[in-house]
């Protein structure tokens, strides 16, 4: 499973790197969502490396779990961002966002 996750991270990081080279580094990272996805890839890679090679040398289990939960939260936020593009899901996405704002 770790190999599949690592392959996905490398693949999507490669896409981000390609886009950064194609459109220019500063133009690419001038958008908020590109920073979010860069942070997702970096933190996810760090958590996997910590679990495979570091054990508790790099991060304690509790800190690694908190870092992984931040990655999952950012992925959910990204999912809601993309779901608003589809007309069928935009009303549900709007409802979920307003619910979180009220909490």
N, C-alpha and C positions, 0 to 999 in steps of 0.2 A: 504494500500500500504506500509506503514511503517513497518507493521508486516512482510510482505513478504520480504522486503529489509533486515530487521533485521535477519530474519531466514536464508537468503542467506549469510549474513556476518558471522553469527555464524557457519553455515555449512562449508563454505570455510576456515574460520579461523581454524576450527577444523581439516580440512585436512592439512593445513600448520603446525599446532601444531603436528599432527601425524607424518608428514614427518620429522619435526625437531627432534622429539624424536627418530624416527627410524634410521635416518642417522647421528644423532648428531647435536646439536645446531650450533656449529661453522662451520661444513661442510655444513649444509643446508644454512646458511646465508653467506657463502663465495661467493655465486653466486649473481650477480647484480639483476637478475629478481625476486629472492625471496625477496629481500629488497623492490623492487618496489611493489610487491603484498602485502607485509606486510604493507607498507605505505598506499596503497589503502584501505585495510580493516580498518586500524586504523583511517584514516581521515574520511572515510565514516561513521564509527561508531560514531565518534565525532560529525559530522554534524547532524546525526539523533538524537543523545542524546540532542544536543543543540536545535534542533527544537521541540522535544517532551517535554523536561523538563526544558530547560534553558531559552527559549525565547531570550531576549536580555541581560540576566544576564551573560552568558558565552561569547558570541560573538555578535557583532552587525550584523544586517542583511547583510550589505555590505561585511563584513569580512567572514561571513558564505557562502555567494554566491561565493566569491573568492576561498574559500577553496573547495567548491563543484566543481568549475570549474577546479581546479588542479586535483581533483580526476577523473573527466571526461577526462581530457587530458592524464593522466596516463593510463586510461583504453584504450583510442585510441592507445596509443603507444604500450600497451600490445597486442592489436588486430593486429596491423601491424607486431609485432614480431611473432605472431603465424601464420599469413597468409603467411608468407614467406616460411613456411614448405611445403605448398601445391604447386605442380608444376604449376597448372593452375593459381594461384594467385601470384606467386613469381615475375613475370615480372611487374605486376601492383603495387605490394608493393614496388619493387625497384624503379619504376617510381615516386611514391608518395614520397618516402624518398629522392630521388635526387631533386625533386621539392622543398621540404622543405629545403634542404641544400642550394639550389640556392637563396632562399628567404632570 
